[in-house]
Structure formats: structure tokens, C-alpha cells
Amino acid sequence: QVQLVESGGGLVQPGGSLRLSCAASGFTFSDTGMRWYRQAPGKERELVAAITSTGGSTVYVNSVKGRFTISRVNAKNTLYLQMNNLKPDDTAVYYCCALLKTQFWGQGTQVTVSS
């Protein structure tokens, strides 16, 4: 069955960095576009970044451009989100998402940016 397992979240001070990982299984990862979403308390889930199946094209929400990098290693069935210069507004639960016939979500990992 399809599984997406996020890891790498935690508590970090403003200006710090984290790298999120998403381990995928149960589908052909190398044929599948992937996304990272986040949801802050009291807010709607928002798209953070997206990447094509080959990794050749990426897009980002304006608020993270220049700070976050989405990437993937198809040989490891793993999606990444490198987050630098983190801000308190980046605090949220981060979810990876596989663009299958329908969107399939992981369980999420909490990122808290606070001093």
C-alpha cells in the first residue's frame, strides 16, 4: 500500500535550519510528482513547494523562495525539503504529498521556530 513517512521536524531558533525527509513506498516514486504542504494552527493548508518526477522543475510559494529547497533522490524513494533562515511564521505541520490519481498525504511532521 502507499506510504509516505515524514521526518526531520523539531524545534529550531529563528535563523536556523532543518531538513525534512519523506520516505515513499507502495508506488513508482520516480514517475510521481511530489509536493510539500504545511498547515499552521488556525490556518488552511498551503502549498510550500513542488517538484516534477525527474526533479527537473521546481516551484515555491513566494514566502519561502530563496530559503527553502525541494529535492528528491529517486534511487532512495525519498523527497527532501531543506529549510534555511527559518522564521516564526514557518511554524506549522509539514506534509509531503504524492500526486497519484488522487493526492496522497503523509502524517506530517511538526516544525516549530521559536526563541
C-alpha positions in Angstrom: 0.0 0.0 0.0 1.0 3.6 -0.5 3.0 5.1 2.4 4.6 8.4 3.0 6.6 8.9 6.2 7.9 12.4 7.0 10.7 13.0 9.5 13.2 15.7 10.4 10.9 18.2 12.2 11.6 19.8 15.5 12.2 23.0 17.4 14.7 25.5 16.0 15.6 29.1 16.7 14.9 31.8 14.2 17.6 31.8 11.5 18.2 28.1 12.0 17.9 25.3 9.5 16.1 21.9 9.2 15.9 19.3 6.6 12.7 17.3 6.2 12.6 13.9 4.6 9.7 11.9 3.2 10.2 8.2 2.6 7.9 6.9 0.0 6.8 3.3 -0.7 4.0 1.4 -2.5 4.1 3.3 -5.8 6.5 4.2 -8.5 8.2 7.1 -6.9 10.3 8.0 -9.9 7.1 8.5 -12.0 5.4 10.7 -9.5 5.3 14.5 -8.9 5.6 15.4 -5.3 4.8 18.4 -3.1 5.4 19.7 0.4 2.4 21.4 2.1 2.2 23.0 5.6 -0.6 23.9 7.9 -0.2 26.4 10.8 -2.6 26.5 13.7 -5.9 28.1 12.7 -4.9 28.4 9.0 -5.6 26.5 5.9 -3.1 24.0 4.5 -0.9 25.7 1.9 1.4 24.5 -0.8 5.1 25.2 0.0 7.0 23.6 -2.9 6.5 21.1 -5.7 8.9 19.0 -7.8 8.4 17.0 -11.0 9.1 13.3 -11.2 12.6 13.8 -12.5 13.4 16.7 -10.3 14.0 18.9 -13.3 11.5 21.5 -12.3 10.5 23.0 -9.0 8.1 25.7 -7.8 7.9 27.5 -4.5 5.4 29.7 -2.6 6.7 33.3 -2.6 7.2 33.3 1.2 9.9 30.6 1.1 11.7 31.4 -2.2 15.4 31.7 -1.6 15.2 30.0 1.8 13.7 26.5 1.1 14.9 23.9 -1.4 12.8 20.9 -2.5 14.7 17.9 -3.9 14.4 14.2 -4.4 16.6 11.1 -4.8 14.6 8.7 -6.9 17.1 5.8 -6.2 16.2 6.2 -2.5 12.4 6.9 -2.9 12.9 9.9 -0.8 11.8 13.5 -1.0 13.5 16.4 0.9 12.8 19.9 2.0 15.9 21.9 3.1 14.7 24.9 5.1 17.2 27.7 5.9 16.8 31.0 7.6 13.7 29.8 9.3 11.2 32.3 10.7 8.5 32.0 13.3 5.9 32.2 10.5 7.3 28.9 9.2 5.9 27.2 12.3 3.5 24.5 11.0 2.9 20.8 10.5 4.6 19.9 7.2 3.2 17.2 5.0 4.6 15.5 1.9 2.1 14.7 -0.8 2.2 12.3 -3.8 0.4 13.3 -7.0 -1.2 9.9 -7.7 -4.7 9.5 -9.2 -5.6 11.4 -6.1 -3.4 13.3 -3.8 -1.9 11.0 -1.1 -0.6 12.6 2.2 1.8 11.6 4.8 1.1 12.0 8.6 3.1 15.2 8.9 6.0 16.4 10.9 5.9 19.4 13.3 8.3 22.3 12.7 8.4 25.0 15.4 10.5 28.1 15.0 10.9 29.9 18.3 13.5 31.5 20.5 
